[in-house]
Amino acid sequence: MFGITIDGIDAIHEQLSKSIKKLVITGVLKKGSPLPSVRELALDLAINPNTVQKAYAFLEQQGITHSVSGKGRFVAVDASDLKKISQQEILNVTALQIKELKNLGMSLTDIKAEIEKIYEEGNK
């Protein structure tokens, strides 16, 4: 369920965070769904509990999960809310990259053309 690879490009805690987000976006995990305990998930994935804790802390910091003392961690958002959060995060990064392209002398016309090209490649 939580797809991670030890030899992946991203750190394991980042892979785990992305995996949980994907499960929420696809509706596998719904708002209010409990997450496995840190120990349970660490044992299941054969990873360090500190790695799971780091992923859980990151998700809580983003408002995607929340903790209930003595009961565990739960999904705090529904799929549509998480999609909006994720889109905004990507747009923020994209805005910085577009500003950098502008600073490197790329015209608005060329930037738009590249964005359209990337968008069309995603539809193939």
VENSUL-V59144 format. One record per residue. PHI is phi as a letter, one per 30 degrees, with the letter a starting at -180 (NA if undefined). Layout:
phi=PHI
phi=PHI
This chain:
phi=NA
phi=c
phi=d
phi=b
phi=b
phi=d
phi=c
phi=d
phi=d
phi=d
phi=d
phi=d
phi=d
phi=d
phi=d
phi=d
phi=d
phi=d
phi=d
phi=d
phi=e
phi=d
phi=d
phi=d
phi=d
phi=d
phi=i
phi=d
phi=c
phi=c
phi=e
phi=j
phi=d
phi=d
phi=c
phi=d
phi=d
phi=e
phi=d
phi=d
phi=d
phi=d
phi=d
phi=e
phi=c
phi=h
phi=b
phi=d
phi=e
phi=d
phi=d
phi=d
phi=e
phi=d
phi=d
phi=d
phi=d
phi=d
phi=d
phi=d
phi=d
phi=d
phi=i
phi=d
phi=b
phi=b
phi=c
phi=c
phi=e
phi=i
phi=c
phi=k
phi=c
phi=b
phi=d
phi=c
phi=b
phi=c
phi=e
phi=d
phi=d
phi=d
phi=d
phi=d
phi=d
phi=d
phi=d
phi=d
phi=d
phi=d
phi=d
phi=d
phi=d
phi=d
phi=d
phi=d
phi=d
phi=d
phi=d
phi=d
phi=d
phi=d
phi=d
phi=d
phi=j
phi=d
phi=d
phi=e
phi=d
phi=d
phi=d
phi=d
phi=d
phi=d
phi=d
phi=d
phi=d
phi=d
phi=d
phi=d
phi=d
phi=d
phi=c
phi=d
